[in-house]
Amino acid sequence: MSDSPKLTARQQQILQLVQHAIASTGAPPTRAEIAAKLGFRSANAAEEHLQALARKGVIELVSGTSRGIRLKGAGRTGVRTDSFSLPLPGMAQLALPLVGRVAAGSPILAQEHVDQTYHIEPGLFPQRPDYLLRVRGMSMRDAGIMDGDLLAVQATRDARNGQIVVARLGDDVTVKRFHRNKNQIELHAENPDYPTIVVQPGEPFEIEGLAVGLIRNSMLM
């Protein structure tokens, strides 16, 4: 607590707005969006406050992009949309539950599995997701899916060969590339260090959903 920088009320408000935008959409707001939301006369006023936050070490400003704002240090705390009531207009419309660890044998969207809710811009994904799943492990590394990422999942029981699915194998839930042949189902990792999972006829198996997008975890920290 004593190491946290002292912010003015306006700086705290801007920091919360940046935190919320990143948590909701995966991207920080532009200077113009900050100015419009907080009633500044120009984007320059927003820039001045951002520069002050950068000097205090809670954000980093990246040149060459209108959304070049990264959270640092104390600025990374409190990025939860369920505790912030100042959404950017048109940016936070899709409420998606974030699923953490799934208890053996229970529905993936059971209330005890939901860590929190993110509000996501609907246009962020090509297909509408139903929930976010926190990825565990590096078995899908070569598909760009890393440990700790948030995978956007569309709930379905069906999949085509080659699609990335969330599958339940007995008491375990895993993310793999799906392939069905005449005799069995194969779940392929995208990392040579992990073996292919072969599901034989009669073994407990169910598709929980399809991967339709990804939110990089580092953007939310």
C-alpha positions in Angstrom: 0.0 0.0 0.0 2.8 2.5 0.9 4.5 1.9 -2.4 1.4 2.9 -4.5 1.8 6.3 -6.1 -0.5 9.1 -5.0 -2.9 10.1 -7.7 -5.3 13.0 -8.0 -9.0 12.2 -8.3 -8.9 12.9 -12.1 -5.8 10.8 -12.6 -7.5 7.9 -10.7 -10.6 8.3 -12.9 -8.5 8.1 -16.1 -6.6 5.1 -14.8 -9.8 3.3 -14.0 -11.1 4.1 -17.4 -8.0 2.7 -19.1 -8.1 -0.4 -16.9 -11.8 -1.0 -17.7 -11.3 -0.6 -21.5 -8.4 -3.1 -21.5 -10.4 -5.6 -19.4 -13.5 -5.1 -21.5 -12.1 -5.1 -25.0 -8.4 -6.1 -24.8 -7.3 -2.7 -25.9 -6.8 0.7 -24.2 -8.9 3.7 -25.2 -7.8 6.5 -27.5 -7.1 10.0 -26.2 -10.2 11.1 -28.0 -12.3 8.5 -26.3 -10.9 9.5 -22.9 -11.7 13.2 -23.7 -15.2 12.4 -24.8 -16.0 10.3 -21.8 -14.6 12.6 -19.2 -15.8 15.9 -20.8 -12.4 17.3 -21.8 -12.4 20.0 -24.5 -9.6 18.3 -26.5 -7.6 15.1 -26.6 -4.6 17.2 -25.5 -6.0 17.4 -22.0 -6.3 13.6 -21.9 -2.7 13.4 -23.1 -1.5 15.7 -20.3 -3.1 13.5 -17.6 -1.7 10.3 -19.3 1.8 11.9 -19.2 1.4 12.5 -15.5 0.3 8.9 -14.9 3.3 7.8 -16.9 5.6 9.9 -14.7 4.1 8.2 -11.7 4.9 4.8 -13.1 1.4 3.4 -13.3 1.2 3.4 -17.2 3.7 3.4 -20.1 3.0 5.4 -23.2 3.9 3.8 -26.5 4.5 6.2 -29.4 3.2 5.8 -32.9 -0.3 4.4 -32.0 -3.5 6.0 -30.9 -4.0 3.3 -28.3 -0.4 3.1 -27.1 -1.1 2.8 -23.3 0.2 -0.1 -21.2 -0.5 -0.7 -17.5 2.5 -0.9 -15.2 3.1 -1.6 -11.5 0.2 -0.4 -9.4 -1.8 0.4 -12.5 -2.2 -3.4 -13.1 -4.3 -3.9 -10.0 -8.1 -3.7 -9.9 -8.8 -4.5 -13.6 -12.2 -6.0 -12.9 -15.2 -4.9 -14.9 -17.6 -6.0 -12.1 -16.3 -3.2 -9.9 -16.3 -0.4 -12.5 -19.5 1.4 -13.7 -18.1 3.8 -16.3 -18.0 1.9 -19.5 -17.0 3.5 -22.8 -20.1 3.9 -25.0 -20.4 1.2 -27.6 -17.4 -0.8 -26.3 -18.7 -3.0 -23.5 -21.8 -4.8 -24.7 -21.2 -8.5 -24.5 -21.1 -9.9 -21.0 -18.9 -13.1 -20.9 -18.3 -15.2 -17.9 -14.7 -16.1 -17.3 -14.3 -19.8 -16.4 -11.4 -20.8 -14.3 -10.8 -24.3 -13.1 -13.6 -26.8 -13.8 -14.5 -29.3 -11.1 -14.7 -32.9 -12.1 -18.0 -33.9 -13.7 -19.8 -30.6 -13.3 -21.1 -28.3 -16.0 -18.5 -25.9 -17.4 -20.6 -22.8 -16.7 -21.6 -23.8 -13.2 -21.6 -20.7 -11.0 -18.7 -22.0 -8.9 -16.4 -22.0 -11.9 -17.0 -18.4 -12.9 -14.2 -16.2 -11.7 -15.7 -12.9 -13.0 -17.4 -11.3 -16.0 -15.9 -9.3 -18.8 -17.8 -6.9 -21.0 -16.5 -7.3 -24.6 -17.2 -5.4 -27.8 -19.2 -7.8 -29.9 -17.2 -7.1 -33.1 -14.0 -8.3 -31.4 -14.6 -11.9 -32.6 -15.8 -13.2 -36.0 -18.3 -15.5 -34.2 -20.3 -14.7 -31.1 -18.7 -16.4 -28.0 -20.7 -17.6 -25.0 -17.9 -17.6 -22.4 -14.2 -17.1 -21.8 -12.0 -20.0 -20.7 -8.6 -19.4 -19.0 -6.0 -21.6 -20.8 -3.8 -23.9 -18.7 -0.5 -25.1 -20.1 1.4 -24.7 -23.4 0.0 -27.6 -25.4 -1.5 -25.2 -28.0 1.6 -22.9 -28.2 2.1 -23.2 -31.9 -1.5 -22.1 -32.6 -0.7 -18.9 -30.6 -2.6 -20.1 -27.5 -0.5 -19.6 -24.4 -0.8 -20.4 -20.7 -3.0 -17.9 -19.0 -4.7 -16.6 -22.2 -8.4 -16.1 -22.3 -10.0 -18.3 -25.0 -13.3 -17.1 -26.4 -15.6 -20.1 -26.7 -18.9 -20.6 -28.6 -20.9 -23.3 -26.8 -21.7 -26.2 -29.1 -21.6 -30.0 -29.1 -20.5 -30.3 -32.8 -17.2 -29.7 -34.5 -15.5 -30.2 -37.9 -12.1 -31.8 -38.4 -9.4 -29.2 -37.9 -11.3 -26.9 -35.5 -9.9 -26.0 -32.1 -12.3 -27.3 -29.5 -12.9 -27.3 -25.7 -13.4 -30.9 -24.9 -14.3 -32.9 -21.8 -12.5 -36.2 -21.3 -14.0 -37.9 -18.3 -13.2 -35.4 -15.5 -10.8 -33.2 -17.5 -11.4 -30.3 -19.8 -8.8 -29.6 -22.5 -8.3 -27.3 -25.5 -7.1 -29.2 -28.6 -7.5 -29.5 -32.4 -10.3 -31.9 -33.2 -10.1 -34.8 -35.7 -12.6 -37.6 -36.1 -11.9 -40.6 -38.3 -13.9 -43.8 -38.9 -12.7 -45.6 -35.7 -11.8 -42.9 -33.2 -11.4 -39.3 -32.2 -8.0 -37.7 -32.0 -7.2 -34.4 -30.1 -4.1 -32.9 -31.5 -1.8 -30.6 -29.5 0.0 -27.7 -31.3 3.2 -28.4 -29.5 5.5 -31.3 -30.3 6.2 -31.8 -26.6 2.6 -33.0 -26.1 1.2 -36.3 -27.5 -2.0 -36.7 -29.5 -4.9 -37.8 -27.3 -6.8 -40.7 -28.8 -10.4 -41.3 -27.7 -11.6 -44.8 -28.3 -15.3 -45.7 -28.9 -17.1 -45.9 -25.6 -14.7 -43.7 -23.7 -16.3 -40.6 -22.0 -15.9 -37.7 -24.3 -17.9 -34.5 -25.1 -17.3 -31.3 -27.0 -18.1 -28.3 -24.9 -17.4 -25.6 -27.5 -15.4 -24.1 -30.3 -12.6 -21.6 -30.0 -13.6 -18.3 -31.8 -11.0 -15.9 -30.5 -8.4 -15.1 -28.0 -7.6 -12.3 -25.5 -3.9 -12.2 -24.7 -3.5 -12.3 -20.9 -0.7 -9.7 -20.9 -3.2 -7.1 -22.1 -5.3 -7.6 -19.0 -2.5 -7.6 -16.4 
